[in-house]
Amino acid sequence: MDDTTRAAEQAAHTGQRIAEHLDRTGPVLGRASSPDGAVTVTTPPGTPPTDIRVTAAALNMGPQALAAEIVRVAAKASRDAAARLHRSLDRVVDPATSRALTEMGFAPGEVEDDFTGGYLRGPR
């Protein structure tokens, strides 16, 4: 068996393990909220948000501040989704694939709270 065939079989086997794992665990989603819960974003890894929730209280922020808060929370949800994907797939992929996830931007580890820079917690 040549290297190309071996690599193709390994990729197919890894893909099958990932599919079976996701069938058991469900989709990988990242979620983040503003400190007061006024803005909440849910997103799969590597894609635009699938759900953005804004409370009535958030509408008092004004359009510019609300837009900035949505972008900030969406970025945090995206980092959370990437970390969750990496942690989830790390159980079923080899170390080289795990490193490739990191190189593609799906960093491992915990997402730290970054509530200090939010509109509602910052100086007014």
VEXDREN-2710 file (C-alpha; in Angstrom, 1 decimal):
% VEXDREN-2710
k/r/px/py/pz
1/MET/0.0/0.0/0.0
2/ASP/1.5/3.4/-1.0
3/ASP/1.6/6.5/1.3
4/THR/-1.3/8.2/-0.5
5/THR/-3.6/5.2/-0.1
6/ARG/-2.6/4.9/3.5
7/ALA/-3.2/8.6/4.2
8/ALA/-6.6/8.4/2.5
9/GLU/-7.6/5.4/4.5
10/GLN/-6.5/7.1/7.7
11/ALA/-8.4/10.3/6.9
12/ALA/-11.5/8.3/6.1
13/HIS/-11.2/6.3/9.4
14/THR/-10.7/9.6/11.4
15/GLY/-13.7/11.1/9.7
16/GLN/-15.8/8.1/10.6
17/ARG/-14.6/8.3/14.3
18/ILE/-15.5/12.0/14.4
19/ALA/-18.9/11.4/12.8
20/GLU/-19.7/8.6/15.3
21/HIS/-18.5/10.8/18.2
22/LEU/-20.7/13.7/17.1
23/ASP/-23.6/11.4/16.7
24/ARG/-23.2/10.4/20.3
25/THR/-22.5/13.8/21.8
26/GLY/-24.5/16.1/19.5
27/PRO/-23.4/19.3/17.8
28/VAL/-20.5/21.4/19.2
29/LEU/-21.7/24.9/20.0
30/GLY/-20.1/27.8/21.7
31/ARG/-22.1/30.2/23.9
32/ALA/-21.4/33.5/25.5
33/SER/-23.3/36.2/27.3
34/SER/-22.7/39.7/28.3
35/PRO/-22.1/40.2/32.0
36/ASP/-25.7/41.1/32.7
37/GLY/-27.1/38.5/30.3
38/ALA/-28.6/41.2/28.0
39/VAL/-26.8/39.8/24.9
40/THR/-26.3/36.0/24.4
41/VAL/-24.8/34.5/21.3
42/THR/-24.6/30.8/20.2
43/THR/-22.4/29.6/17.4
44/PRO/-20.9/26.5/15.9
45/PRO/-17.2/26.4/15.4
46/GLY/-15.9/28.4/12.4
47/THR/-19.3/29.7/11.3
48/PRO/-21.4/32.8/11.9
49/PRO/-23.6/32.8/14.9
50/THR/-26.8/30.7/14.7
51/ASP/-28.6/32.5/17.6
52/ILE/-28.3/36.0/18.9
53/ARG/-30.6/37.0/21.8
54/VAL/-31.0/40.5/23.0
55/THR/-33.2/41.5/26.0
56/ALA/-35.3/44.6/26.1
57/ALA/-32.8/46.1/28.6
58/ALA/-30.0/45.8/25.9
59/LEU/-32.0/48.1/23.6
60/ASN/-31.3/51.0/26.0
61/MET/-27.6/50.8/25.0
62/GLY/-28.2/52.5/21.7
63/PRO/-27.4/51.1/18.3
64/GLN/-23.6/51.6/18.3
65/ALA/-23.0/50.2/21.7
66/LEU/-25.4/47.3/21.2
67/ALA/-23.7/46.4/17.9
68/ALA/-20.3/46.6/19.6
69/GLU/-21.5/44.4/22.5
70/ILE/-23.0/41.8/20.0
71/VAL/-19.7/41.7/18.2
72/ARG/-17.7/41.3/21.5
73/VAL/-20.0/38.5/22.8
74/ALA/-20.0/36.8/19.3
75/ALA/-16.2/36.7/19.4
76/LYS/-16.2/35.2/22.8
77/ALA/-18.8/32.6/21.7
78/SER/-16.6/31.8/18.7
79/ARG/-13.6/31.2/20.9
80/ASP/-15.7/29.0/23.2
81/ALA/-16.9/27.0/20.2
82/ALA/-13.4/26.5/19.0
83/ALA/-12.2/25.3/22.4
84/ARG/-15.2/23.0/22.8
85/LEU/-14.5/21.5/19.3
86/HIS/-10.9/21.0/20.1
87/ARG/-11.6/19.4/23.5
88/SER/-14.4/17.2/22.0
89/LEU/-12.4/15.9/19.0
90/ASP/-9.2/15.5/21.0
91/ARG/-10.7/12.3/22.4
92/VAL/-11.0/10.7/18.9
93/VAL/-8.2/12.1/16.8
94/ASP/-4.5/11.5/16.7
95/PRO/-2.0/14.1/17.9
96/ALA/-1.2/15.4/14.4
97/THR/-4.9/16.1/13.8
98/SER/-5.2/17.8/17.2
99/ARG/-2.2/20.0/16.2
100/ALA/-3.9/20.8/12.9
101/LEU/-7.0/21.9/14.7
102/THR/-4.9/24.4/16.7
103/GLU/-3.2/25.6/13.5
104/MET/-6.6/26.2/11.9
105/GLY/-7.6/28.4/14.8
106/PHE/-9.6/25.9/16.9
107/ALA/-7.5/26.5/20.0
108/PRO/-7.6/24.1/23.0
109/GLY/-8.3/25.1/26.5
110/GLU/-10.7/27.0/28.6
111/VAL/-12.2/30.3/27.5
112/GLU/-11.6/32.9/30.1
113/ASP/-14.2/35.4/31.1
114/ASP/-13.6/38.8/29.6
115/PHE/-16.4/40.7/31.2
116/THR/-14.1/43.6/32.2
117/GLY/-14.3/45.3/28.8
118/GLY/-18.0/45.1/28.2
119/TYR/-20.1/48.2/27.7
120/LEU/-22.3/47.5/30.8
121/ARG/-19.4/47.0/33.1
122/GLY/-17.1/49.7/31.8
123/PRO/-17.1/53.4/32.8
124/ARG/-19.9/55.4/31.3
END
